[in-house]
Amino acid sequence: MSKIVIVDDEAPILDLIGQVCRRMGHNPAMFETGREGLAALERIRPDLMIVDLRIGDVNGLDIIQQCREDHPRTQVVMVTGYGSVETAVEAMKLGAFDYLTKPFALEDLQKTITRALQEGAVEAEALAAASPATTPGSTLPVEAGAAQGQGGGLALGVPTGEFIGESPQMKEILNLVRKIADRDSPVLLEGEFGSGKQAVARMLHNTSRRRGAPFKVLHCSSLPENLLDQELFGDGSVTAIHTIFHRAEGGTVVIDEINVMPVRLQSLLEGFLEDLNARRMTGQLPPALDFRFIATSSVSLEQLAREGKFREDLYYRISVIPMTVPPLRSRRSDIEPLIRHFLLHYSLLTHTPAKEVDHYTAKLLEDYPWPGNVGELRNAVERACSFADDERIRPADLPPKITRKVEVSDEENQELKHHLPVGTPLGDFIKKQERLFIRETLKFNDGSREKTASMLGISIATLYRKMGLKLERDKLLG
């Protein structure tokens, strides 16, 4: 149960936010004046403060500033009916975690509260990691036994568990992170939406010598060009010290979805990073600009550069250490440990017993292609926990698109049916059809791989590759 202080001079809004917090299992304390809220901040020392911009007696921005200065572990969310991007940017500069504009959807409020508390947990673990009890290069345990417990899974990254895995791909990423954690070379993380690029970035930060310093993320897709420019470079001597690079002094800066950055800003960023590199090489880098640079992209920057859609010089500047985060569908052995972790995380968040997943439900989750990757899996598990009538999750508790399947008849044998989850990529379906056709052709040729390859017009090497595994004859004949 987290402690939350809410400050809003509109009684109905104050009561509504309080009810939402209580339903989520938290302990809210509600106040209608800024002075009462500030006094409660000293007295309660909450995990989260939700504050209105215009309270009447105190400016909400002043409360944010005082909270972040005196109580850095308290996360702050601003709520206001006077919404503007400029105000949002100012609130974020002062240290607010997020910003909601009235009227807001209750679902958005709940998600923001959850993310803010998770961010607080991340910062707390980062501070703990900086203590002598944590050795450099070690990952941050999510829960005793959960990180490397059942099944030997590796806890990679943040307390939300977005990088937990037993697959060779995840072990390779973990090894690479350990090797480069304390280097200052720029890192480029590429991978699909939801695959966990930011989780890898957090792991790089949390396992490095910079783990006790700020970890700042700038989302290129969420700001217009003028504000993105201001966040990166400021607009003069007054605001230059408020850029994301200065606010991350000694820590890590993540430029998220750099592929959508306007070309004009790409040019400025390349020059900025070149200047920093020159200063670092000559030992003239000021402490305020000492940070680790990480960029993420959901598409191939190399391909964009070839097409003239991304500056080639910037691509080479930021991709000194490139890493590709694989989609969840290519590492299905990670699905089960991820489910286990999300169940545990939901249990700790709601202060309820951890739920179990029945066998058929687990099979559905493992077979689904997860186009939204780890983020979609996390949301599906959270929904299932909310819908389950008892301590066991069943298929009816899952999102409909996971339980729905497409039935496809074989063209040659109408009695032969394929059942694939809705959302299965076309490539996966084609591979299934190819494997089936190869298997039937092998049976026709009494298992002769040479005859089968000749009949199909492919090489034996291609035959093996399309089957996916080096199988013995009796296994191929099934």
N, C-alpha and C positions, 0 to 999 in steps of 0.2 A: 504494500500500500504506500503510494507516494503522497507527500505533502504538497498541496497546491494552494497558492494564495491568488485570489481573483479580485481585481479592483475595477469597478465600473459604476458610474453614477446612475445608470438606468437599471432600476430594480428588476424589471422583467428579464433583461439580458443577464444580469448577475445571477438571478435564480436559475435561469435556463442552463448556463454554463456549470453552475454548481451541481445541478441534477445530472448532467452528462458525466461530470467527474465522479460522482457517487456511483452511477451505474457502471462505470469502468472499474470500480473497486478502489478508488483513491479517496483521500481525506481532504476535501476543500475547505478553505476558510475565506469568507466573502466580506468585502468592505466596499463602501460607497464613496469614500474619499481617499485622495492620495496620501494624506498624512497618516490615516489609519493603516493604509497598505504598507507604507514605509516602516511604521512602527511594528507591524506584524512581520515584516521581512527580518527585522533584527531579532524579534522574539521567536519566530517559528523556524527561520532558516529553511525555507521550503525547497523542494526539488525543482519546482516550476512556478513561475509567476505569470499570470495572464492579466494584462493591463490595457485599459482603454487609453487612446491617445489624448482625448479631451475629457478630463474628469471634472474640471471646474476649479479646484483649488491648487492642483499641481499638474504640470505638463507631463504627459506619459513618457515623452522622450527623456525627461529629467530622471524619472523613476528608473528607466532602463539603464541609463548611465550610472546612477548610483548603485543599482543592483549589481551590475557587472564589475564595478570597481570594488565594492565591499564584499560581495558574495559571488565570486566567479563560478562557483559550482551550481548556482541556480540558473536554470534556463528561463528565458523570457519570450513570451509570445505577445505581440501587440494586436489588439482588436480595435477597429475604428470604423465609424461611418463616414469619415472624411478621407476616403481612400484615394491615394495617388501614388504613382510609381516613385516619385521623388521622396515622399514620406517613407515609403518602404525601404528605399536605399539608405536614407538617413538612419532609420531604425536598425537596419542590418549593420551599418557602420558602427553604431554604438554597442553592438553586441547582441541584438535580438536574434533569436533562433529563426523565427518566422513571423508572418504578417497575415492577418485575416481581415477582410472588409465586410462590414455589415451591409445587407443581410448575408449570413454565411450558412452553408448547409451543415447540418449536425454531423454528417459523415466526415466532412472536411475538418470540422473541429476535433472529432475523435482521432482522426489520423494525425493531425498536427500535434495533439497532446501526446500520442504514443511516440511519434518520431522525436519530439522534444525530450521526452524522458529517456529514450534510447540514446540520444546524443549526449545527455548528461552522464549516462552510464559509460559511454565511450570515453568522455573526457576524464571521468573518475579513474577508469582503467589506465588511461594514458599517464595520469599522475602517479598511479600505483606502480606502473611499469618503470617509472623513473627512479624508484627507490632501490636501494642496494639489494633488496630481496629478489629482484627480477634481473636475471642475467641478460646482457645484451644479445640480441639475436633470437631470443625465445619468443614464442607467440603468446598472446594473452589468453589465458584459459577462460572459457565462458562459464564453466561450472566444473567443480572437481569431478573428474571422471568423464565429463561430457566431451571434452576436447579430444582425448585420445582413448576414451573408454571403450564401450562395447564396439566390437568390430574394428578397432584400431583406427578409427577415423581421425583425420587431421583437422583441427580447428584452425581455419585460416582466416584471420581478420578480426571482425568486430563482434560485439556481443549479440547482434541480431543473427549471427550465424550464417551470413550469406555466403561464406566460403568455408564449408565443411565438406570434406571429401576423402574418399579412399581410392579414387581413380588415379592411374598413372599420370594423367594430365595435371591433376591438382598437386600431386607430389612433386612433379617437375617444377611447377610454379613456386611452390614452397621453397624448394632448394635454390631456385634462382633469386627469390626475394632475400633469402639469407645471405647470398653472395653479394648482392648489390645494395643492401639496406643502408650501409654507411657511406656509400659513394655519393658524390654530388652530381653525377651525370644525369641529364634529363632522361625521363622515362616516358615512353609512349605506350599506352594501354589501348588495344583495339579489341572489339568484340561486340556482339549483338546487345541490344537494349535488354537490361535485366540480367545479363550474364554475370555481373559482379565486378565490374571494373573498379568502381569506387571502393569495394571491399578490399581489393588487392592494393589499391592506393593507401588505404588506411593501414593495412598490414605492413606495407613498406614504411610508413611513418611510425607505427607503434613498435616496430622491431629495430628502429634506428636510434642513433644518438640524439635525434631531434624529437623523440617521443614526448618529452615534457613541454615542448613548445607548441604554438598554435597549428592546427590543421584546418586550412581554409579551402573551400570549394567555390568556384565561380562557374555558374551554369550559363554557357553562352546562348543557349536556346531560349532562356527566360527573360532576357533583357534586350531592349532596343539598342541600336548601334551607339547612340549618344551616351546612354548610361553605361553600356559596356566599356566604352572609351573612358568614361570617368572612373569606373571601378579599376581599370587596368593602369591608367596613366595620370588620372587627375586632370583638373582643368586650370592649373596654375599653382603658385606656391602655397596657397591657402589649403587646397584639398589634396596636394600631392602626398602628404603624409598619411592620408586616409585611404590610399589605394590598397588593394588586396595584398600586394606584395609587402607593403610596410606593416600591415596588420598581422602578417604571418612571420614576423621577425624571428629568425632562428628555427622556423618550423618548415611546413610543407604547403605549397600552393598547388591545387589541382584545377586545371582549366578543363572543365567538362564539356564534351561535344565540341571540341575545337574545330571540327570540320565545318560547322555552320558560322564560324567567325567571319565577318566581312573582310574582303581582300585588303581594304585600307588599313584595318587594324592588324591584319596578318603582317603587313609590312612594318608597322610600328613595333609590333611584338618581336619580330626578328631582329630589328636594330637594337631594341632594349636588351634582349638576351645576349646578343653579340657583345654589347658594352659590358654587361655583367660578367661575361666569361673573361673578357680582357682584364677587367679589374681583379677578378679572382686569380687569374694566372700571375698577375704582378703583385699580388698581396695588398691591393688597394681597395678591396671590397668593404664598404661600410657595414657594420653589424646590422643596420636596419634593412639591408638588402641581402642578407645571408639566408637563403631559403632553398629548399629542394623543389625542383620544378617537375610536375607530372602533368601530362596531357592525356585525355581520353577521346576516343572517336568510335562511333558505331559503324563506320564504313572505312574502307581501306584508304588511308591518306596517300599512299603511294599511287594508287589508281587515280585518285582525284588530282594529284600532281601531274600525272601523265596526261590527263584530260584538260589540264590548264585551269582547274577549278580550285586549286590550292597552291599557294606559293611553294615552289620546290625548295628554295633556300630555307624556309621555315621548317618544312618537313624534315630535311636533313639535320637542322639545328635541334629539333625536339625528339628525334628518334634515335638518339645515341644508344639507348637500351630499349629495343622494341619488345613488347610482350603481347601475346594474343590470348585472350581469355575465352576458352571454348564454350559453346552453348551447352545447355544442360542435356539436350538430346544426344550429344556425342559422348557423354560421360554418365550413363544411366546407373552405374554402380554408386554414384553419389546421391541418388534420389532417396534411398532408404535412410542413410545417416542424416541427410538434411531434414527429412520428415521427423525423425527422432528429435533432432535439435529444436525444430519449430514447435513441436508439441511441448517440449520442456520449457521453451521460452514463453509460450502462451500461458503455461501453468504458473510460472513465476510472476508473469505480468498481472495475471488475474487472481493470484492467490487461491488457485483451485488445484485439485489433484490432476496429474498429467493423464491425458486420455490415451487410449490404445486404438490402433487401426486394425480392423479385421482383415483376414487374408485376402478376400476378394477386392476389398477397397484398396489394399496395398498394391495388388496386381493392376488395378485400373490406373493408379497413380504412376506406377512404373512404366506402363505401356503408353501413356499419353505423351505426345511429342513436345509439350511445353514450349510453344512459340514465344511466350513471354519470359521464358527461362526461370531463374531462381526466384525472381520477384513474383512471378505468377504462382509458383509452387507455394511460396510463403503465404500469399493471399488465400490460396485454396485451402491450406491447412487451417488458417485462422477462421475462415468461413465455416469449415467443417466442425471446428471446436465450438463455434457459436451455435450451430444448428443441431449438434448431437444431443439426444435426449438423456443419455447416460454417459458412462465413462468410456464407451466404445464408439468409434466412428465407423459408420456404414456408408455404402454407396449413395444412399439418398441424401446424405449430408454434404456430398461433393457438389461443385458447380455443375449444372446440366451438361455443359459442353464436354466435360471429362467423361461422363457416363454414357453420352450418346455416341453411337458408332455407325459407320457407313458399311453396309453389306454390299460387297462387289462379287458378282458371279464370274467364273472363269469362262472365257469365250468358247473354249473347246469342250469344257465339261461343266454344264450348267449346274450340276449338283455340287460342284466344288465352290465353296464360299470363302471370301476373305472378309474379316471384320476389323476395320481400322477406326481409331478414334477420330471424331470430327476435328479438323485442324491438322491432320497428318500432312506434312509437306509432300508435294507431288513427287519429288525425288525419292522419298522413302517408299512410296507406293510402287514406283517403277522398279526400285531395287527388289522389293518383295516379289514382283511379277517375274523379274529376270531370274531370281534364284529358283522360283517354282519351275520355270520353263527349263532351266539348266538341269534341275533334279529329274524332271520327267524325261528329258533327252538322255540323261545318263542311264536311267532305267531301261530306256528303249535300246541303248547300245550295250546293255549288260555291264554297265559300270566302266566302260572303256573311255578314259578321259581323252585319248587321242582322237577316237572316232567322234566323240561328242564335240570337241573343239573344231574338228574339220567340218562337221555337219552344220555347226553354228557360224562358221566362217570367222572364228577367233583363235588366238593363240592359246596354248595351255596355260601360260602365265596369266593371260586375261581371264581364263576360266576360273583359276584359283582366286584371282582378285575379286571377281564378281560374286563368288561364293562367300567371300569375306573371311574365311578361315582355312587353314591347312588341315583338311579333314581326311580321315582314312576312308577307304572305299565303302566299307559297310556303313559308315555314318552318312556318306553321300547318298547311298541308296535308301537310307532311313527305314 
